[in-house]
């Protein structure tokens, strides 16, 4: 069957804009929430550049797993019990990964590597199950399975070494883990966007739902962190940053969902690939930005438990601004008032970030406050511009 026939015969139950998310997909999302929350919690307790690198690589791997799993679920909306069992296996594997993080050894722990091996085996199984369906998109299936099985093999090989095994002064985990992350990031970035452009059996609405749900997971993580870190305190050391945490979440919501939450499918592979990358930048920057504001609300800004200084940076806020500007350009492809607003916001955030990194004259907390207000102001300005444009169009 040709790809065109697949696109014509595949069901798209999206009439009226109703949600197409299955119960199984929602259950899978809950586990992603738990692992995301654990990763950002670890960074919040030890906000060093080494921890940042570990968490960033962790989220790249998690994003790759999320991407290929949701691609398979979107391309095969009629789930069978075999598919449900495979997703359940991946859910258990993700829980083990989260436990490996919790113990402090990170996914470098042997059980974490084994769990990731199983997780990528499950994505290969989902692709193989799609091939057995009566109607399926046959493009790039072997390559998708090759990338999934390759990542699984890398993690399986890493699990063969004992914990703490060194190659010179480098832990063996820091060899296999980044290699696997690069493998899945490059492999899936090359293949997945090719399945998101015409001719395709994927409808724009469920795809946009999946992007939106992942961002909602990150934003919801802010409330989980606030409850976890402030719940044991009798008072809030810095209540103003509790407010700024909520304002940061509101700003991201207003920047993304009203304007960028439901775009049409990308017209070219390059634009589809850019959207996947920009969305990951938005998710990553939002996660690290939320950590900064939450930890500042606990008074964790001057000295940590070891007495060393902790300085929070506005780089995540700059990342949010760049991601929103990037996504706006992908959707409009022309110079608009929204593009101008986001460009000005990014320029201000860049000045704040550079001045904070070089001179630190303003103080990091003031930088974060100003960056928060810049993002919120940009969101409100774009919403006002959109309302005025609609009013002119209705006249």
N, C-alpha and C positions, 0 to 999 in steps of 0.2 A: 504494500500500500504506500502511496506517495505521501510526502509531507503535506501537500495541499489537501488530499483526501482526509488526512488525519485532522487537519485544522477544521474541515467542514463537518466531520462526524463526531468530534470530541464534544462532550457536553460542557456548556458554560453556564451554570446556574447562577447567573449574576444579575438577572433582570431586576430592575428597580433599585439596584445598588445594595441589595441585601448581602449580608456576610456569607461567605462560602467556607468559613473555617470549620473543620470537623472537630468533634470532641477529642479525637486522638491527637490532632495537631495542637489543640489547646493544652492537653496533658503534657505533650512534649515541650511546649513553651514554658510550663511551670518549672520543669527541670532546668531549662536554660536560665530561668530567673535565679534559681538556687546557685548555679555555678558562677554566673555573673556576679551575684552578690558576694560570694566567697572570694572571688578574685579581687574585687575592689576593696573588700574589707581588709585583705592582707596588705594591699598597697597603703591603705589609710593608716595602718598601724606601723608601717615601716616605709615612709615615703622617700626612699633613696632611689638613685638612678638605676642601681642594680635590680631593685624590686620593680621599678617601672619597666625595665627591659623584660623581666620575667613575665609580668602581667600582660604587657603588650604582645609578647609572643603567644601567651596563653589565649588571649582573646582573638588573635589571628587564627589559631587552630580551631577555637570554638566557633568563630564566624564561618570558617570553611565548612565545618560539620553542619552548622545551621543552614548554610546556603544550599549545599547539595541535598540535604534531607528535605528541605522545603521545596526545592526544585522538583524532586521526585514526587512529593505529595501533591504539588500543584499540577504536575503533568499527568498524574494518575489519581483523580479525585475519588474514584470508586475503590475504596480500600477493602482488601480482602483480609482474612484472618492471618494469612502468612505475612502480609505486609505489617499488620498490627504487631505480630510477634517480633518481627525484625526491629520495629521502632522501640518496642519494649526492651529488647536487648540493648539497643543504644542508650536508652534512658538509664538502665542499670550501669552501663559503662560510664556514663557522664557522672552519675552519683559517686562512683569509685574515684573518678578524677577529682571531684570536689573534696572527697575525703583525703586524697593525697595532698591537696593544697592545704587542708585544715591541719594536717599533722606537721606542717612547717617544711617538709621536704619538697613541696611543690610537685609538679608532674614529673620531676626527675626521679621520684620514687618508682621502684620497679612495678608496683601495682598500678600506678598511674599510667606508665608506659603500656602495660598489658591492656588496661582499660581503653586507651586510645587506639591500640591495635584492633581491639574488638569493635570499637566505634566506627572505624573506617572500613572494617569488614562489613559492617551493617549497611553502610552507604553503597558499597559494591553490590550487596545483596538486593537493595532496593532497585538499583539500576537493572540488575539481572531479572528481577520480578516484572519490571515494566516491559521488558522484551518479550515476556510470555503472554502479554495481553493481546486481545484481538486487534485492537487499534493502538498503535504507538508511534511516536516520533523516533525513527531509527538513527537520526543523526548523532554522531559523536558518542555513541553508547560504549563502544570498545575503549575509546580514549578516557571516558569518565571512569570506567571500571579500572583501567590501567592506573590512573592517578590515585584512586581510592586504595587499590591493592598495594601500590607502591608506598603510600604513606603508612599503611598497616605494616608492611614489611620493615620499614625504617624503625617504627616504634617497637616492633617485636625484637629486632636486633638490639635496640637500646636496652630492652628489658633483660637481655642475657647477661649484662654486666652487673656486678654487685653495686650497691649504693656506695657512693664515695670513691668510686674508681677514678683514678687520675691519669690523664695523658699529659705528662709534664706537670704543669700547674693548673691544668684545665680539667674540670669535672667532665666525665664522659657524657653526662646528660646534656651539658651545654654544647656538645658536638651534635648529637643525634636530634635533640629537640629543635634547635634553629634550622637544621637541615630539613627536617620534616615539615616545619612551618613554611619554609620557602618553597618546598616541593608542592604542598597543597595550595599555597597562595598563588603561585605562578600557574600551576596546572589548572585550577578551577577558574582563575581569572581569564585564562585564555579560552576555556571551553564554555563555561556557563553563559557568558553574554551572547554567544552565538545562538543559543537556544531561546533568547529573549527577544529576538527581532524576527520580522516576517521573512519567510513563512514559519509560523509557529502555532502550536496548539495551546499556548498559554494566553489567558485573557488578562488584560491590564488590571482589572479590579482585584482579583485574588492575589496577584503579585504585589500590588501596592499595599494590600492588607498585611502581607508578610513583612515587608519593609517597615511598615508602621508599627506592627506589633513588637518587633525587636527594639525599636526606639522607645516604645512604651515600657518595655521591660527595664531598660536602663533608667528611665525617669522614675519608674516605680521603685527601683532600687534605692533612690534617695530617701524615700520614706522608711524602707526597711533599715537603712543605715542609721537614720535619725532615731528610730525606736531602739536599735541595738546599742548605740553608743551613748544615748542620753537617757535611756530607760532606767539605768542603774544609778543615775545621779539625782540627788535631792534638789539641785538647782542647776540651771543652765549657765555655764560660765560666760558665754558670749551670746546672749539671745538675739542680738542684731544679726548675727550670721545664720541663725536659724531662719530668720526672715529672708536673708539673701539666698539661702539654699532654695527656699520655695520660689523666690523670684527668678532664680536661675532656671528652675524646672518650667515655670510659666513662660519664660522667654523662649526656651527651646521649643515648647509646645506651639507657641504663637508663630515662631519662625518657620516651623515645618508643616504642621498639619493643615492650617487654612490655605496655604499657598502651594505647598510642594507635596502634599500627602496623596494626591490621586492624579498623577500625570499619565498621559498616554504612553504606550510602549515606545521605546527609543526607535528612531528611524534607521540607525546604523549600529554596527557592532561597536564602533569606537565610543559612541554615546552611551550604549548599554554598559560597556566596561567602565566608563567614567562614572556612571550612576552608582554602580556597585562599589567602586573605590570611594566616591564622595560620601556615600551612606556609611561605609565603615569608618571613615574619618569622623563623621558626625557622632556615631555611636561611641567610638573610642574617646573622643574629646569630651563628650558629655559625661561619660563614666568617670574620667579623671577629674573633671571640673567639679562634679558632685562630691567626690571624695574631699577635695580641698575645702569647700564650703562647710560640709558636715564636720570635718575635723576642726575647723576654725571655730565652730559653734561650741566645741568642747574646751576651747582655750589652748588647743594644741597648735601653737604658732611660734613660740620662742624657743623652748627647750623640750627635747623628747626625754624618754626614760633614762637614757645614758648621759644626759646633760649636754648633748651636742645640739647646735642650733638647727631649726627646721624653718626653711623659707619656702613658702608656696609661690608658684609661678602662675602667670596669666597665659601661659602657652596653651592650656586646654581651651580657654575662652577664645583665643585666636583661632584655634582649630575649628571650633564651632562656627565662627564667622566665615572662615575660608570654605568650610563644607557647605554652608547655606548659600554663599555666593556661587560656588561651583554648581550646586544643584539648580539654582535659579538660572544660571547661564545654560545648562543642559536643557531646561524646559523651554526657555524663551528664545534662545539663540540670537538675540538682538539686544541693543542697548535700550533699557527701559528705566523708568523712575525707580523701580525696585532694585535693579542692578546698581544704579547710582547710590542708592541708600546703603546697600550692603557693601559696596566698595568703600564708601566713606567710613563705615563701621569697622571694616577690616583694617583700613589705614590707621584709625585711632587705636585699635587693639594692637597693631604692630608697633606703634610708637610706645604704648604702655609696656609691652613685653620687652622691647629693646632697652628702654630706659630702666626698667626694673632689673634686667639681667646685668646691665653694665654699671649703673650708678647706685641703684637701690636707694635713691634719695627720698622718694615718696613713701617708701615702706611697702612691703608686699600686701598688707591687708588693705591699704588704700587703693592699690592697683586693682585688687580683686573686686572691690566695691565699684570702682569706676567702670571696670570691664563688664560687670553685671548690668549696670545701668545703661551702658552703650548697647548691649545686646537687646535689652528690653525696649529701649528707645527705637532701635532699628525695627523691631517686630511691630511696635505700635505704628510707626511711620508707614510701613508697608501696608498694614491693614487699612489705614486711613486712605492711602493712595488707591487701594483696591476698591474701597467703598465709593470713592469719588468717581473712579473709572466706570463702575457699574451704574452710578446715577446718571452720568453723561450718556451712557449707552442706552438707557431706558427713556431718555428724553425724546 
